[in-house]
């Protein structure tokens, strides 16, 4: 666990630890199958074990860790089925969101999306995968915000942790940022054109990328995936 994070007074400690560990698991800084120690994590962040224990519970709810009695807490290996289920639910929610956004998004909302796309291009040029993934998420959150329904994005965010691990692994070869940015651009253009059908089609193509990318990634990293 080499990533460096700082605990602040801005939010509850358990939420910060959850977010930091989630980031390390999603980016595979903590490998699938690895043992997580309450003592080591509490020492790492210089906190008591209670907020660490609470963060572990939330990670388990997100499907990222598994608590095995008498053995400990382990980072779950990636489940192709959970990825498929998460993508299915995400698509159902986001299609409804993007269709409304094509009809309701204001010029200000569209300007924010355009700015986000510019930042995505800069992150891709810097080969900054972590920054790109955050901007990718922000792009989708902004669409939900444009129809004043951020709860839709919060719902998606709660079920997509397993998807995020595959997303990170695919960025270098299978789904390079440049390809994803072009897909985002197509979604954005459909919103500008106020075309719900085009927006839905562009979004579906974008999210279906996960179906095609998981097979080669699982073959390259077989130890990190659950065996069917």
PAPAFI-556725 format. One record per residue: residue in three letters; x, y, z of N, C-alpha, C, CB in turn. Coordinates in steps of 0.1 Angstrom, whole numbers, padded with zeros to 4 digits, always signed. Glycine has a CB too. Example, Ala and Ser with C-alpha at 12.3 -4.5 7.8 and 13.67 -1.06 7.14 Angstrom:
PAPAFI-556725
ala+0132-0057+0078+0123-0045+0078+0132-0033+0078+0113-0045+0090ser+0128-0022+0071+0137-0011+0071+0129+0000+0079+0141-0006+0057
This chain:
PAPAFI-556725
unk+0009-0012+0000+0000+0000+0000+0009+0012+0000-0010+0000+0012unk+0013+0016-0012+0023+0027-0013+0017+0041-0014+0032+0025-0024unk+0003+0042-0017-0003+0055-0019-0002+0063-0006-0017+0053-0024unk-0001+0076-0008+0000+0085+0004-0013+0093+0005+0013+0094+0003unk-0020+0092+0016-0032+0100+0019-0031+0106+0032-0044+0091+0018unk-0038+0117+0034-0038+0124+0047-0053+0125+0052-0032+0138+0045unk-0054+0121+0065-0067+0122+0071-0069+0137+0076-0068+0113+0084unk-0081+0142+0073-0084+0156+0076-0096+0157+0086-0086+0165+0064unk-0099+0169+0090-0111+0171+0099-0124+0174+0091-0108+0181+0109unk-0123+0173+0077-0134+0178+0069-0145+0168+0068-0129+0180+0055unk-0143+0155+0071-0154+0145+0071-0151+0134+0080-0156+0140+0056unk-0160+0125+0083-0158+0114+0092-0146+0106+0088-0170+0106+0094unk-0138+0101+0098-0126+0094+0095-0129+0081+0088-0118+0091+0108unk-0139+0074+0092-0142+0061+0085-0145+0063+0070-0154+0054+0092unk-0152+0074+0067-0155+0077+0053-0142+0079+0045-0165+0088+0051unk-0133+0087+0051-0120+0090+0044-0112+0077+0042-0112+0100+0052unk-0112+0068+0052-0104+0056+0051-0111+0047+0040-0103+0048+0064unk-0124+0047+0040-0131+0039+0030-0127+0044+0016-0146+0040+0032unk-0128+0057+0014-0125+0063+0001-0110+0060-0003-0127+0078+0001unk-0101+0061+0006-0087+0059+0003-0084+0044-0001-0078+0063+0015unk-0090+0035+0007-0088+0021+0005-0095+0017-0008-0093+0012+0016unk-0107+0022-0011-0114+0019-0023-0106+0023-0035-0128+0027-0023unk-0099+0035-0034-0091+0040-0045-0079+0030-0047-0086+0054-0042unk-0073+0026-0036-0062+0016-0038-0066+0003-0043-0055+0014-0024unk-0078-0002-0040-0083-0014-0045-0087-0013-0060-0095-0019-0037unk-0093-0002-0063-0098+0000-0077-0086+0001-0086-0106+0013-0078unk-0075+0008-0082-0063+0009-0090-0053-0002-0089-0056+0022-0087unk-0057-0012-0081-0049-0024-0079-0036-0021-0072-0047-0031-0092unk-0035-0010-0065-0024-0007-0056-0024-0018-0045-0024+0007-0051unk-0036-0022-0041-0038-0033-0033-0044-0044-0042-0047-0030-0020unk-0037-0055-0043-0040-0065-0053-0052-0074-0049-0029-0074-0055unk-0060-0078-0059-0071-0088-0055-0065-0100-0048-0078-0092-0068unk-0072-0104-0038-0067-0116-0030-0059-0112-0018-0060-0125-0039unk-0054-0099-0017-0046-0095-0006-0053-0095+0007-0040-0081-0009unk-0046-0097+0018-0051-0097+0031-0050-0082+0036-0043-0106+0041unk-0061-0077+0042-0062-0064+0048-0062-0066+0063-0074-0056+0043unk-0052-0059+0069-0051-0060+0084-0056-0047+0090-0036-0062+0088unk-0065-0049+0100-0070-0037+0107-0059-0030+0114-0081-0041+0118unk-0050-0037+0120-0039-0031+0127-0030-0023+0118-0031-0042+0135unk-0027-0029+0106-0018-0022+0097-0024-0010+0091-0014-0031+0086unk-0037-0011+0088-0044+0001+0083-0045+0012+0093-0058-0003+0077unk-0048+0008+0106-0050+0018+0116-0036+0025+0119-0055+0012+0129unk-0025+0017+0118-0012+0023+0119-0009+0032+0108-0001+0012+0121unk-0012+0028+0096-0010+0036+0084-0016+0050+0085-0015+0029+0071unk-0028+0051+0090-0035+0063+0090-0035+0070+0104-0050+0061+0086unk-0028+0063+0113-0027+0068+0127-0040+0071+0133-0018+0081+0127unk-0049+0061+0133-0062+0062+0139-0065+0049+0147-0073+0064+0128unk-0076+0049+0154-0080+0037+0161-0085+0027+0152-0090+0041+0172unk-0088+0015+0157-0093+0004+0148-0108+0006+0145-0091-0009+0155unk-0115+0013+0153-0130+0014+0151-0133+0020+0137-0136+0023+0161unk-0128+0032+0133-0131+0037+0119-0126+0028+0108-0125+0051+0118unk-0115+0020+0111-0110+0011+0101-0120+0000+0099-0096+0005+0105unk-0125-0005+0111-0135-0016+0110-0147-0012+0103-0139-0021+0125unk-0152+0001+0105-0164+0006+0098-0161+0007+0083-0168+0020+0104unk-0149+0011+0079-0145+0013+0065-0145-0001+0059-0131+0019+0064unk-0141-0011+0066-0141-0025+0060-0155-0030+0058-0134-0035+0070unk-0164-0026+0067-0178-0030+0065-0184-0024+0052-0187-0026+0077unk-0180-0011+0050-0185-0004+0038-0179-0010+0025-0183+0011+0039unk-0166-0014+0026-0159-0020+0015-0166-0034+0012-0144-0022+0018unk-0170-0041+0022-0177-0054+0020-0190-0052+0013-0178-0061+0033unk-0197-0041+0017-0210-0038+0011-0209-0035-0004-0217-0027+0019unk-0197-0029-0007-0194-0025-0021-0189-0037-0029-0184-0014-0021unk-0187-0048-0022-0183-0060-0029-0168-0060-0032-0190-0061-0042unk-0160-0052-0024-0146-0051-0027-0138-0060-0017-0141-0037-0026unk-0143-0063-0006-0136-0071+0004-0145-0082+0009-0130-0063+0015unk-0139-0093+0014-0147-0104+0020-0141-0107+0034-0146-0116+0010unk-0150-0108+0043-0145-0111+0057-0147-0126+0059-0154-0103+0068unk-0136-0133+0062-0137-0147+0064-0134-0150+0079-0126-0155+0055unk-0143-0156+0086-0141-0158+0100-0129-0166+0103-0154-0166+0106unk-0122-0162+0113-0109-0169+0118-0098-0167+0108-0112-0183+0120unk-0100-0161+0096-0089-0159+0086-0086-0145+0084-0093-0166+0073unk-0096-0136+0084-0093-0122+0082-0101-0116+0070-0078-0120+0079unk-0098-0104+0067-0104-0096+0056-0096-0096+0044-0108-0082+0061unk-0101-0101+0033-0094-0102+0020-0100-0093+0009-0093-0116+0016unk-0092-0087+0001-0097-0080-0011-0103-0091-0021-0086-0072-0018unk-0115-0089-0024-0122-0099-0033-0115-0099-0047-0137-0095-0035unk-0114-0111-0052-0110-0112-0066-0121-0106-0075-0106-0126-0070unk-0118-0102-0087-0128-0096-0096-0137-0107-0101-0121-0089-0107unk-0150-0104-0100-0160-0113-0105-0166-0108-0118-0172-0115-0094unk-0164-0116-0129-0170-0112-0142-0185-0111-0141-0166-0123-0152unk-0192-0119-0132-0206-0118-0131-0210-0105-0125-0211-0130-0123unk-0203-0101-0114-0206-0088-0107-0204-0076-0117-0198-0087-0095unk-0193-0077-0125-0191-0067-0135-0203-0066-0144-0178-0069-0143unk-0207-0077-0149-0218-0077-0159-0231-0072-0152-0221-0092-0164unk-0234-0076-0140-0246-0072-0133-0245-0057-0130-0247-0079-0119unk-0234-0052-0126-0232-0038-0124-0234-0029-0136-0218-0035-0118unk-0229-0034-0147-0230-0027-0160-0245-0026-0164-0222-0034-0171unk-0252-0037-0162-0266-0038-0166-0274-0028-0158-0272-0052-0163unk-0272-0027-0145-0279-0018-0137-0275-0003-0140-0276-0020-0122unk-0262-0001-0142-0257+0012-0145-0263+0017-0158-0242+0012-0146unk-0264+0008-0168-0270+0012-0181-0284+0016-0180-0268+0001-0192unk-0292+0008-0172-0306+0011-0171-0308+0025-0164-0313+0001-0162unk-0300+0028-0154-0302+0041-0148-0297+0053-0157-0294+0041-0134unk-0285+0051-0163-0279+0062-0170-0286+0065-0183-0265+0059-0173unk-0292+0055-0189-0300+0057-0202-0312+0066-0198-0305+0044-0208unk-0319+0064-0187-0330+0073-0183-0325+0087-0181-0337+0067-0171unk-0313+0088-0174-0308+0101-0171-0304+0109-0184-0295+0100-0162unk-0297+0102-0193-0292+0109-0205-0303+0113-0214-0282+0100-0212unk-0314+0105-0215-0325+0109-0223-0332+0122-0218-0336+0098-0224unk-0333+0123-0205-0338+0135-0199-0329+0147-0201-0341+0134-0184unk-0316+0144-0199-0306+0155-0201-0306+0161-0215-0292+0150-0198unk-0309+0153-0225-0310+0157-0239-0321+0167-0241-0311+0146-0249unk-0331+0167-0232-0342+0176-0232-0341+0188-0223-0355+0168-0230unk-0333+0186-0212-0334+0196-0201-0321+0202-0198-0339+0189-0188unk-0309+0197-0203-0296+0203-0199-0295+0218-0203-0285+0195-0206unk-0291+0226-0194-0290+0240-0197-0277+0243-0204-0291+0248-0184unk-0275+0255-0210-0262+0259-0216-0251+0259-0205-0263+0273-0222unk-0254+0262-0193-0244+0262-0182-0239+0247-0180-0249+0268-0169unk-0249+0238-0179-0246+0224-0177-0237+0219-0189-0258+0215-0176unk-0241+0222-0201-0233+0218-0213-0219+0224-0213-0241+0222-0226unk-0218+0236-0208-0205+0242-0207-0196+0235-0197-0206+0257-0203unk-0202+0230-0186-0194+0223-0176-0189+0209-0182-0202+0220-0163unk-0198+0203-0190-0194+0190-0196-0183+0192-0206-0206+0184-0203unk-0184+0203-0214-0173+0206-0224-0160+0209-0217-0177+0219-0232unk-0160+0216-0205-0148+0218-0198-0142+0205-0193-0151+0228-0186unk-0151+0196-0188-0147+0183-0183-0140+0176-0194-0159+0175-0177unk-0145+0176-0206-0139+0169-0218-0125+0175-0220-0148+0170-0230unk-0123+0188-0219-0110+0194-0221-0100+0188-0211-0111+0209-0220unk-0105+0187-0198-0096+0182-0188-0093+0167-0190-0103+0184-0174unk-0102+0159-0195-0100+0145-0199-0089+0144-0209-0113+0139-0204unk-0089+0153-0219-0079+0153-0229-0065+0156-0223-0082+0163-0241unk-0064+0165-0214-0052+0169-0208-0047+0157-0199-0053+0181-0199unk-0055+0150-0192-0051+0139-0184-0046+0128-0193-0063+0134-0175unk-0053+0125-0204-0048+0115-0214-0034+0119-0219-0058+0114-0225unk-0032+0131-0222-0019+0135-0227-0008+0133-0217-0020+0150-0232unk-0012+0135-0204-0002+0133-0193+0000+0118-0190-0006+0141-0181unk-0009+0109-0196-0009+0095-0192-0012+0093-0177+0004+0088-0196unk-0021+0102-0172-0025+0101-0158-0038+0093-0157-0026+0116-0152unk-0037+0080-0155-0049+0072-0155-0058+0075-0143-0044+0057-0154unk-0053+0077-0132-0061+0080-0120-0069+0093-0122-0053+0081-0107unk-0063+0103-0127-0070+0116-0129-0080+0114-0140-0060+0127-0133unk-0077+0106-0150-0087+0104-0161-0099+0097-0156-0080+0096-0172unk-0097+0087-0148-0109+0079-0142-0118+0088-0134-0104+0067-0134unk-0112+0097-0126-0119+0106-0118-0128+0116-0127-0110+0114-0108unk-0121+0121-0138-0128+0130-0147-0139+0122-0155-0118+0136-0157unk-0137+0109-0158-0147+0101-0164-0159+0100-0155-0141+0087-0167unk-0157+0097-0142-0168+0097-0133-0175+0110-0132-0163+0092-0119unk-0167+0121-0132-0173+0134-0131-0182+0138-0143-0162+0145-0129unk-0178+0133-0154-0185+0136-0167-0199+0130-0165-0178+0129-0179unk-0200+0117-0160-0213+0111-0159-0221+0117-0147-0211+0096-0156unk-0214+0121-0137-0221+0128-0125-0227+0141-0130-0211+0131-0114unk-0220+0149-0138-0225+0162-0143-0237+0160-0152-0214+0168-0152unk-0238+0149-0159-0250+0146-0167-0262+0145-0157-0249+0134-0176unk-0260+0137-0146-0271+0135-0137-0274+0149-0130-0267+0125-0126unk-0264+0157-0127-0266+0170-0121-0274+0179-0130-0252+0176-0118unk-0272+0177-0143-0279+0186-0153-0294+0184-0153-0274+0183-0167unk-0299+0173-0147-0313+0171-0146-0317+0172-0131-0318+0158-0152unk-0308+0177-0123-0311+0178-0108-0314+0165-0102-0322+0188-0106unk-0307+0155-0106-0309+0141-0100-0296+0134-0097-0318+0132-0109unk-0288+0140-0088-0275+0135-0085-0277+0121-0077-0267+0144-0076unk-0288+0119-0072-0291+0106-0065-0289+0095-0075-0305+0106-0059unk-0292+0097-0088-0291+0087-0098-0276+0083-0099-0296+0092-0112unk-0267+0093-0099-0253+0090-0100-0248+0083-0087-0245+0103-0102unk-0253+0087-0075-0249+0081-0063-0253+0066-0063-0256+0088-0051unk-0265+0063-0069-0269+0050-0070-0260+0041-0078-0283+0049-0076unk-0256+0047-0090-0246+0040-0099-0233+0039-0092-0244+0049-0112unk-0228+0049-0085-0215+0048-0078-0214+0037-0068-0212+0062-0072unk-0226+0035-0061-0226+0025-0051-0225+0010-0056-0238+0026-0043unk-0228+0008-0069-0228-0005-0074-0217-0008-0085-0241-0008-0081unk-0208+0002-0087-0199+0001-0098-0184-0001-0094-0199+0013-0107unk-0182-0004-0081-0168-0006-0076-0161-0017-0084-0168-0009-0061unk-0167-0028-0086-0161-0039-0093-0158-0035-0108-0169-0052-0092unk-0167-0028-0114-0165-0023-0127-0153-0014-0128-0177-0016-0132unk-0151-0006-0118-0140+0004-0118-0126-0003-0118-0141+0013-0106unk-0125-0015-0112-0112-0022-0113-0109-0026-0127-0113-0034-0103unk-0119-0031-0134-0117-0035-0148-0114-0023-0156-0130-0043-0153unk-0121-0012-0154-0119+0001-0161-0104+0005-0160-0128+0012-0156unk-0099+0004-0148-0085+0008-0146-0075-0001-0154-0082+0009-0131unk-0078-0014-0153-0069-0023-0159-0069-0022-0175-0073-0037-0155unk-0081-0017-0180-0082-0017-0195-0076-0004-0201-0096-0018-0199unk-0073+0006-0193-0070+0019-0198-0057+0019-0207-0068+0029-0187unk-0048+0010-0204-0035+0011-0212-0036+0005-0226-0024+0004-0204unk-0044-0005-0227-0044-0012-0240-0058-0015-0246-0037-0025-0239unk-0067-0020-0238-0080-0025-0243-0089-0013-0246-0086-0034-0234unk-0090-0004-0237-0099+0008-0238-0091+0021-0235-0112+0007-0229unk-0082+0025-0244-0074+0036-0241-0082+0049-0239-0064+0039-0252unk-0077+0059-0231-0085+0071-0229-0090+0078-0241-0077+0080-0220unk-0082+0078-0252-0085+0085-0264-0099+0080-0269-0074+0084-0274unk-0100+0066-0269-0112+0060-0274-0124+0064-0265-0111+0045-0274unk-0122+0064-0252-0133+0068-0243-0137+0082-0244-0129+0064-0228unk-0127+0091-0246-0130+0105-0248-0139+0107-0260-0117+0113-0249unk-0136+0100-0271-0144+0101-0283-0158+0097-0280-0138+0093-0294unk-0160+0086-0272-0173+0082-0269-0180+0092-0260-0173+0068-0261unk-0173+0098-0251-0179+0109-0243-0183+0121-0252-0169+0114-0232unk-0174+0124-0262-0177+0135-0271-0190+0132-0278-0166+0137-0281unk-0193+0120-0282-0205+0117-0289-0217+0118-0280-0204+0102-0295unk-0216+0115-0268-0227+0117-0258-0229+0132-0257-0223+0110-0244unk-0219+0139-0255-0220+0154-0253-0227+0160-0265-0206+0160-0251unk-0222+0156-0277-0228+0162-0289-0243+0159-0291-0221+0157-0302unk-0247+0147-0286-0261+0144-0287-0269+0153-0277-0264+0129-0284unk-0263+0156-0266-0270+0165-0256-0271+0179-0262-0262+0165-0243unk-0260+0184-0268-0260+0197-0275-0271+0197-0286-0247+0200-0281unk-0273+0186-0293-0283+0186-0304-0297+0183-0299-0279+0175-0314unk-0298+0181-0286-0311+0178-0279-0318+0166-0286-0320+0191-0280unk-0310+0155-0288-0314+0143-0295-0314+0132-0285-0305+0140-0307unk-0325+0129-0278-0325+0118-0268-0321+0104-0274-0339+0117-0262unk-0326+0101-0286-0322+0088-0292-0307+0087-0295-0330+0086-0305unk-0301+0097-0300-0287+0097-0302-0279+0096-0289-0283+0109-0310unk-0284+0103-0279-0278+0103-0266-0278+0089-0260-0284+0113-0256unk-0290+0083-0261-0291+0069-0256-0282+0059-0263-0305+0064-0257unk-0282+0060-0277-0273+0051-0285-0258+0053-0281-0275+0054-0300unk-0254+0066-0280-0240+0068-0277-0236+0063-0263-0237+0083-0277unk-0245+0065-0253-0243+0060-0240-0242+0045-0239-0253+0065-0230unk-0251+0038-0246-0251+0024-0246-0238+0018-0252-0263+0018-0254unk-0234+0024-0263-0221+0020-0269-0210+0022-0260-0218+0028-0282unk-0210+0033-0253-0199+0036-0243-0199+0026-0232-0201+0050-0237unk-0210+0022-0226-0210+0013-0214-0208-0001-0219-0224+0014-0207unk-0211-0005-0231-0209-0018-0236-0195-0021-0238-0217-0020-0249unk-0186-0011-0238-0172-0013-0239-0167-0023-0229-0164+0000-0237unk-0174-0023-0217-0170-0032-0206-0171-0047-0210-0178-0029-0194unk-0181-0050-0218-0184-0064-0222-0172-0069-0230-0197-0065-0230unk-0167-0060-0239-0156-0065-0248-0143-0065-0241-0156-0056-0260unk-0141-0056-0231-0128-0055-0225-0125-0065-0214-0127-0041-0219unk-0135-0071-0208-0132-0079-0196-0125-0092-0200-0145-0082-0189unk-0128-0098-0212-0122-0111-0215-0107-0110-0217-0129-0116-0229unk-0102-0101-0225-0087-0100-0226-0080-0097-0213-0083-0091-0236unk-0087-0088-0205-0081-0084-0192-0080-0096-0183-0089-0073-0186unk-0091-0104-0182-0091-0116-0174-0081-0126-0178-0105-0123-0174unk-0078-0127-0191-0068-0136-0196-0054-0132-0192-0069-0138-0211unk-0052-0119-0192-0039-0113-0188-0036-0113-0173-0038-0099-0194unk-0047-0113-0165-0046-0112-0151-0054-0123-0144-0050-0098-0146unk-0052-0135-0148-0061-0146-0143-0061-0148-0128-0057-0159-0150unk-0050-0145-0122-0049-0147-0107-0058-0137-0100-0034-0145-0103unk-0061-0126-0106-0069-0115-0100-0084-0117-0102-0065-0102-0106unk-0088-0127-0110-0102-0129-0113-0107-0142-0106-0105-0130-0128unk-0120-0142-0102-0126-0154-0097-0128-0164-0109-0140-0151-0091unk-0126-0176-0106-0127-0187-0116-0142-0191-0117-0118-0199-0113unk-0147-0191-0129-0161-0194-0132-0163-0209-0128-0165-0192-0146
